[in-house]
Amino acid sequence: MSETLRQQANDLFDLSLTDTQIEQFATYARELIAWNEKINLTAIIDPDGIRVRHFLDSLSVVTVNTFQDGAFIVDIGTGAGFPGLPLAIAFPQTRVTLIDSTGKKITFLDHVIKTLGLSNVRTLKARAEEAGHISHHRAKYDVVLARAVARLPGLVEYMLPLARVGGRCIAMKGDTAQQEADDAKRALKILGGKLSRIEGVSLPDVESTHQLVVIEKTDPTPKGYPRSPGIPTRKPI
Ligand code: SAM
């Protein structure tokens, strides 16, 4: 997968991955396949699928965001690390926090981070609704990411409290992106967000186009948000 990944990251996203980074991606894929036999991390376990649907899909966020050195990034509901961990590998000067509520996924991520020798990534086992009230996480991030976690009306209540004013949230969505964005209008207004744009992304040999929903954080999120665990998705604003 290595040379293909290098070529495609370059052709699609103008990213020049070094030998070290390519080796890190290869090790990550190997560990994902090996650990997936013990714990359920992903339904995609073939090397080509991992390259395209996990690695390139995660890296596709570069089409809507420049990852500045020193930027604080958080990935909510990261699961086996997507999209945050591939971005942390590709941009070693950023500081990435991976949040998930499932302990065994955090155990896997801690193992991979250690194995790859990444010093720019931290994990947090927490629900997003809790993380949004922790003082050193709330309103601290330049970029808040999420893929396949919840519908946008609830998801923005997970994401926006963590973004600093002037920062942004990027939700990775399928073809329901526009509908979800329409449904999230009221929540965005209350939580201090503004829909900026929805950008389609095509990946090699993947029929459907993915959509990146970009939301700017324009105002502070009111104190009472996020509400208690479970409420944002059960009773979206
Ligand atoms: N983002 C990864 C991906 O695209 O491959 C994982 C997606 S998986 C379908 C959803 C993940 O979100 C799970 O690992 C789950 O534990 C986590 N999750 C769901 N709700 C969450 C919440 N409120 N706070 C933190 N993690 C959450």
Boltz pocket constraint, residues with backbone or C-beta under 6 A from the ligand:
constraints:
  - pocket:
      binder: B
      contacts: [[A, 41], [A, 76], [A, 77], [A, 78], [A, 79], [A, 80], [A, 81], [A, 82], [A, 83], [A, 99], [A, 100], [A, 101], [A, 102], [A, 105], [A, 126], [A, 127], [A, 128], [A, 129], [A, 146], [A, 147], [A, 148], [A, 149], [A, 158]]
      max_distance: 6.0
